[in-house]
């Protein structure tokens, strides 16, 4: 990559500019709403499924006890990916810049790029949750009606795609309440939070916060609110790319996981032969899911 020379920043070489602009506020930390964030000190992390036992069968008088079998199931691996960025300034571009306090703030610019990258990568696990090019440890997409288990196929999405509404959210809550484990025993899951794109933020507020039934003349309570089914409320994610997709996180122990392997690091150095100044940044992390029951969805684009 070519170094940024004085020609590329000619306006910064002479005094008189009223203002230098191009920086904006950011939506930060939204990925933390989508995952249980953990640290890591290894090249990769693995979560191992050990299915429990099935239902206890009837034991006829005088007959031996039926013995079940324990065996390990799926292994979910999180391989951390490195993300890095940099840019180069010629010595002249650095020395002749008249606005050093306002422009070419290397660490600040690189930090912004890393934050936006992390948010995008984290949101993409959900964005690609119905994409057959992105499969989990069980060989199917994150949001599927056919997650293979010992007890048979299980689902964490609405069978028929539906827009966000009080009714569709209630249907998803019923599905969560009926979830079972690998052996078919009741899993006792509960919704934690609703995750939505910007297009649904007003709709979600009305659905979860209305005292009465949303958009209806019926004299009925808002069951979602009165039952306290979403204790963490609705979370807007500005990096979701489907305007009518919505997701529900549950309280599954090992559902959606984000591992921070290395925090962002920033460094700079000079090239001896050119006197150019190099700035760079680096970090490592991974995002994915262990238990598909950690998140449910509306079944794809409605």
HELIX and SHEET records of a PDB file:
HELIX    1   1 UNK A    6  UNK A   12  5                                   7    
HELIX    2   2 UNK A   31  UNK A   34  1                                   4    
HELIX    3   3 UNK A   91  UNK A   96  1                                   6    
HELIX    4   4 UNK A  106  UNK A  127  1                                  22    
HELIX    5   5 UNK A  166  UNK A  177  1                                  12    
HELIX    6   6 UNK A  198  UNK A  200  5                                   3    
HELIX    7   7 UNK A  201  UNK A  209  1                                   9    
HELIX    8   8 UNK A  223  UNK A  226  1                                   4    
HELIX    9   9 UNK A  292  UNK A  294  5                                   3    
SHEET    1   A 4 UNK A  36  UNK A  39  0                                        
SHEET    2   A 4 UNK A 256  UNK A 270  1                                        
SHEET    3   A 4 UNK A 277  UNK A 289 -1                                        
SHEET    4   A 4 UNK A  81  UNK A  89 -1                                        
SHEET    1   B 2 UNK A  44  UNK A  50  0                                        
SHEET    2   B 2 UNK A  72  UNK A  79 -1                                        
SHEET    1   C 4 UNK A 234  UNK A 236  0                                        
SHEET    2   C 4 UNK A 191  UNK A 196  1                                        
SHEET    3   C 4 UNK A 246  UNK A 250 -1                                        
SHEET    4   C 4 UNK A 295  UNK A 297 -1                                        
END                                                                             
